[in-house]
């Protein structure tokens, strides 16, 4: 009942934290930030807001995406509004559907960065056709959870090192989940290494988003030096389901109509901006937030610490078997 109440408060815009990027983003001087899926939608809007509104911009932003052409196009577009973007944003080729690509990307960051202050796990897929990733995971689970979990695991030593460098420890990992996690059944780890063709795509997507929340909850316990949070950005107009939607005429029409009603990325990114750079005393590690900064909206499974531990242990075992050792 409390979860429903808080969700309604969030949806109605009542009781949330007021976060205005033009005045609320602090100095990011000297910081290094990494954002997955930064070439479009929420990720791109987040990068542009950080560069436009911080009194002192960060030293480096790693823009991670799977296509170098789209990365460069996004950098050029952001630079038209914020010219210094071209000197701060660094391309990072990252295909979350391939753990080897994740490993190569992480190694590049570790090789070229002396610190890492903020990681925003923003990339994701939805409404994907039945299939498996290169490493044999159901595609939503493999990209939304396993790819990000591997990246986080490999970068954790640098995040901890950065926290140890700071007088006031404030290193953060922010995972973009979804209110859709409430549609997930209890996780069955024997199913996620199959294509789950008998399940609806919504169920497959929902369980990957539940995993995002539980993974952050588990990391918060394992690594108290790093603040780990997850969040729902709201119902935002992005291209997350574009590959599938584009195949069907009726789906394209519905998508076009819905986009007039959905939140724009410039607004939808507020919750992750707040979680990443808002006042440290407001952002609680291990929490799941609805826009902006409203907690207590997770499902019963999302609040199950025992299940979070199981997700962590299962994922660690899988990543170890795949050679993803930090």
Beta strands, then each sheet from edge to edge (+ up, - down):
strand 1: 32-36
strand 2: 60-65
strand 3: 89-93
strand 4: 118-121
strand 5: 172-176
strand 6: 227-231
strand 7: 288-290
strand 8: 294-295
sheet 1: 3+ 2+ 1+ 4+ 5+ 6+ 7+ 8-
end
